[in-house]
Amino acid sequence: MPGRVSIKMTRLVHRISLSTRKTCQCLETVVMAGLMMVSALHACAQASAPAPATGPAVSAEEDRPWWRDISTNGYLSLSYTYNVNDPSPRINQFRVFDFNDDDPQLDVAQLVVQRAISEPNQFGFRFDLIAGSGVPEVTAAYGLFRNTHTGIAHHFDILQMVVSYVVPVGKGLRFDLGKFPTQMGYEVVGGYDGYSDNFSRGFIVGYGIPGTHTGGKATYTFNHKITAMVSICNGWDDFQRLNHAYTIAAQVAFAPAKTFNVSFNFIHGPERRQDTRDQRAAYELVAQWKPVSKLTLAGDGLYGHEENGVALGHDALWKGLAGYAKYRLTSKFSLAFRGEIFNDGGGTRTGTDQGLQGFTFTPEYDLTAKFSRLNSHFSKADGKFAVRGEVRLDLSNKNVFLEGSNPTQKQQFTSAVNLIYLF
């Protein structure tokens, strides 16, 4: 028995060592890419900066160089997940980013370089560079960092790269052009703007909706209660088009009160290679409510349909419903719960005609990251640490979960620990 324990400990140390090396390599890629981008933008801005004004005095805002509005921020997520089924290979079935079992991993390192805008006549941009052993392999778009022949993606991706301009029409009509995350879903892919309440992602975000789009979108805020968005893009997670058609998406968001908001999402277009006839459509309703200051409740309902998706004459149909609750016990400690059902009629989304259920419980403890206490030069790195645990039970009406190397189980139970840093 001591010998077995020693062997297991040796293997675990070896996995941690390999994961650490991968983490360092991924971090180095993101940081170097970000530094090169910021340096190039800074040099370009300095070269094109106007000479000091000699005429009438101007306001500090008007005289401020545009490149001083560029911000650089980051997000880092590391995790370890254990599956009691001991699957072989060590893969958690039907998981999105936490698919590696019994292997410490860097989920994602995200670097955000942007010039945020909100007023008419403003020009801005945003680049989200990500690296890691989880997220990039899933979110990489076809034709960018996902190979068009093999379908394989690796450990680096540009999650978002857009240029933006606010046209002085009414309250300001905003245009974004490039590659951007989908407007669909309650859960999110990235982390800097706000990470999801649970560490693992649900079935809806993993199998029911797209992750990113490449194209253009227009957004208009009618008033403080109603906002609308329309998009024309290449399709679901496609940097290059699979066919000669485009996909249309739209969103209408309504916030009748500060404590309640609801949005309706719609997307429609052909999504199969060299097929412009068969249409795929998805309709989604997402709502969030804060009955009291410490409690947040949310719901996500999805209906998806694709013509001839299963076979000629047999359409694909998928439906999902998820409920979320997060309660903040103290300013630092909170508890989150997600319950979800997902029905994959025809098996085109998960690979099996099945009904899935998931129940997830996530405690979180937040800490302040104050590197400036060590040295004022580190003030840019001040931010937040979060430590999260998670237990999750997945159920299916089919034997789809591996126990060892055999798919003989209708359930899968995992536990995980997740470390987050953002600045």
N, C-alpha and C positions, 0 to 999 in steps of 0.2 A: 504493500500500500504506500509506504513512503516513497518507493521508487516511482510509482505512478504519479503521485503528487508532484514529485520533482520534475518528471517529464512534462506534465501539464504546465507547471510554472515556467519551465524553460520555453515551451512553445508560446505561452502567452507573452513572455518577455520579448521573444523574437518577433511576434506579431506587432507588439507595441513599438518595437524598434523600427520595423518596416513602415508602420503607419506614421511614425514621427518623421522618418525620412521623406515619405510622400508629402506629409503636411508641409515640411520646410520647403520642398521643391515647388509645391503649389503656391505657397505664400510668396516665395521669391518671384514666381512668374507674375502674380497679380501686382505686387509692389513695384517691380521693375517696369511693368507695362504702364502702371499708373503714374510713376515718376516721369517716365519718358513723355507721356501725354501732357501732364501738367507743365513740364519744362518747355515743351514745344509751344503750347498755348501761351505761356508766359512770355517767351521770347518773341512770338508773333505779335502779341499785344504791345510789348515794349517798342517793337520796331514800327508799329503803326500808330502809336500814341501821338496825339496832336501836341504841338508846342504850347507852352503856357500862354494863356490869353493876355493880351496887352490892352484890350478895349475895356468896355464896361464890365464891372464885377458880375460874376455868375454865382449861382448857388453851389454849395458843396456837393449836392446830389448831381447836378448837371455836369460839374467839373470832375466827377469821380470816374476814373478809367474803368471801362467795362470789365477788364480782366480782374479787377479787385472783387467783383461779385462772384468769381468762381470759387466754389467750395469743394473740399475733398473730405469724404467720410467713408467709414468702413463698418463691416459686420463680419463676425467670425463665429462659426458654430462647429463644435466637436461633440462626438457622441460615442456611446458603446451600447449595443443592443444584444440581448440574449433571448433565444427562442427555446422554450422547454421541449419542443418536439425534436430537437437535435437534427434538423434537416441536413441531408447530404445531396448536393453541395450546400454550404452554409449560406443559404439565401432565404430571406423571409418572403413568402409568397404574397403577391398582390399588394406589396408595399411600394411606395413611390421613391422617396429619398433614403429611407432607412432600410434598404434591402439587404445590406450586409449584416450577417449574424455572427456574433462572437468574434468581432474584429473591431478594435478601436479605429475610428475614422474621422477625418476632417470632412464634415458634410459640405461646407462651403466657406470660402473666404471671398467676401464681396468688397470691391472698391468702387465708390461712386464719385465721379467727377462731373460737376454740373454748374450751370448758371441758371438758377431758378428764376422764372418770370411769372407775372400775374397781371401786369398792367398793359393797356393798349400801346402799340408801337414798340414793344420790347421784343428782343431777339434772345433766345436761349438755346441750350443744348444739354444733353445728359448722356453719359456713358456709364454703364454698369458692367464691370469686369468681374467674372467669378471663376474660381478654381476650387477643386476638391474632388473627393472620391464618391460623392453622392449626387448632389444637385446637377452639376454640368452634364453628367452622363444621361440625365433624363430630359433636361430642358433644351439641350442643343438642337437648333433648328436644321431641317433638311437643307443641304446645300451650303451651310456656313461652317459649322464645326461638327456636323453629322455627315458622314460619307454617303454620297448619293448611290453608291453601288453596294456597299456592305451594310449600310444602316447603322454603323458603329460610331459612337461619340466617345470622346476621351475626357480629360480632367480640366479642360479650360473652355470657357464660353463667354461671349459678349451677350449678356442677358438683355441689355437695352442699349440702343444707340439711336438717338433722335435729335433732330433740330426742331426748334419751336418758334412760332411767331404769333403774337396777339394782334389781330387786325382791329383797328379802331371802328368797329361796327357795334352800335348799341353799347352794351356793357363790356364788349370785348369778345371777339370770336377767335378762339385759339386753334391753331393748326399744329399738328405734330406729324413729322415725316421721318420714317425709318423703321427700326425694329423695336417693339415695345411689348411688355407683358399684357396678357389678356385682361379685359375689364370684368370677366366672369368670375364667379366663385366668391365665397366668404373668406376662404383661406388664401394665403399669398405664397408666392415662390421665394421672393427675396427676404431680407430681414431688416435692412437699414431703416426703411420707412415705417416699419412696424411688423414684427414677426407674428406668426399664428399663435393662438392660445395653447395649442397642443404641439408637442414636439413632432410626432409623426403626422403625415397628411392623410386625409380621408380618401375614400374611394371616388367621390365626386370629382375632386380636384385631380386625382390621379388618372381616372379613366373616362370621366364624363364630359370634360371640357378641354379646350386647348390650353397651352401654356403661354405661347407668344404669338405675335403676328408681325408681319412685315408689310408695310404699306403706309397709308395716311389716315389720320382721323381728325375730325373737327368737333370741338366741344364748346358749348355755349351755356352760360349760367343766366337763366331768365330772371331769377331773384334768389333770395337766400333760402328758398324752399325747393326750387326746381332746377335741375341741370340735365342737359341732354347731350348725347354723343353719337356720332355716326362715323363708321370706319369702312374703308375699302382696302382689302389686303389680299395677300397671296393665298391665305388659307390657314389651316391649323398647323402651327409649328413649322411652316415652310418659309425658308429664306428664298429659295428658288421655287417657282411654280411647278406643280405636278402635272398641270394641264394648261389649256389656253384660256381659262376662265378666272374670275375673281370671286372672292367671298365678301359678303356684306354683313356687317355687324352693327348693332345699335344698343344704346342703353338710355333709360330714363330713370333718374334718381329723384326721389321725393322725400323731403325732410319736413314734415308738418310741425315737428317740435324738436327742441334740442336733445330730447331723450329718445327720439324714435326716428328711424329712417328706413326707407325701403327702395329697392331698385329692381327694375325689370330688364333682363338681358336677352338679346336675340342674336343669332348668327345663322347664316344660310349661304350655301354654295356647294359646288362639286368638290370632293376632297380625295378622289382616287386618281391614280396615275393614268393619264391619257383618256380620261372619261369626263366629259363636260355635260353629260346628260343626267346621270343619277345625282340627286341633290341630298346633302346632309344638312339637317337643321337642329338647333337646340334652343330651348326656351327655359329661362331660369328666373326665379324670384328669390331675392335675398333680402332679409329684414333683420334689423338690430334694434333692441329696446333696452333702456336702462331704467327699470322700475324704481331703483334706489341707487344712490351714488356708488355703492360698493359692488353692485351686482349688474352684470351684462348678460343678456339673453339674445340669442340669434338663431335664425333658421335659414336653410338653403334647400329649395326645391327645384329639381331639374327634370326636364323631359327631352329626350333626344331621339331622332329618327333619321334613317338613311335608306334611300330607295335601293332595292336589290342589294342591300348590304350583306346579307347572309348568302344568298345565291339568287340567280335569275328568277324573279317572281316572288322572292322572299325578302321582305324588308327587315332591317335591323331596328331594334327598339330598346332603348335603355332609359331607366328612371332612377332617380335618387332623391333621398330626403334625409337631411341631417339637422340635428338640434344641438345647440351649443350653450353652455353656461359657464361663466367665470365669476368667482366671488373673491374679492380682495379682503382678507381678514385683517391685515395691517397694511401699512404703507409699503412694506417689503415682501409680505408673504401672501400668495393667492393660490386658489384651487380652480382647476378648469376641468370640464367634462364634455365629452362629445359622444352622442349616440347617432348611429347612421345605418341606413339600409340602402342597398344598391342592387337593382335588378338588371342583369345583362341578357335581355331576350335575344337569342341568336348567337351569343358568345363572341360578337365582333369586337367588344371593348376589352374584355379580360382574357379572351381565348377559350372560355367555357360558358355554355348556356347555364347560368346559375343565379341564385340570389345570395347576396352577401350581407352580413351584418357586422357592425364594429362598435365596440364600447371602449372608450379611452378616458383614463383619469390621469391628470397632470398637475402635480404641485410645483410651485415656482417660488424661488427666493431671490430677491434682487439686491444688488450691492452697488454702491457708487464707485466708479473707477476714477480716482483722483491722482493721476501721475504727476500733476503739477506740484503736489506736496514734496516730491523728490527734487524737482527742478522746474523752474518756471518755463523752461524751454519745452517741456513736455505737455504744456497746456492743451495743445491740439489733440492729444491722445486721451484727454479726459472724456469719460463717457459712462458706460454702465456694464456691470457684470450680471449675469443671471445664471442660476443653477437650477436645473429642472430634472425631476424624475418622471417616469411614466410607466404605467402598466396598461396593457391593451389586450382585449380578447376579440378575435375575429372568428366569425361563424359562416358556414356555407351549407346549402342544401345538397351539395355534392362532395364526394371525397376528393378534395383538391389540395389539401395541405400535406406536405411531406412529413412522414415520421421515419427518420432515417432516410433511405433512398426511395421509399414507396409512398405514393399519394393515397394514403389510407385514412386520413383524418378529416373530419368535418369542422375542426376547430384549430386555432393557432393562438397560443398565449405568449406574449413577449413582455419583457421589462427593459427599461433603458434609462440611461443617465445622459444629460445634455448640458454642455457648458456654452454660454453665449457671451460675447463681448462686442459692444458696438460703440462707436464714437462719431 
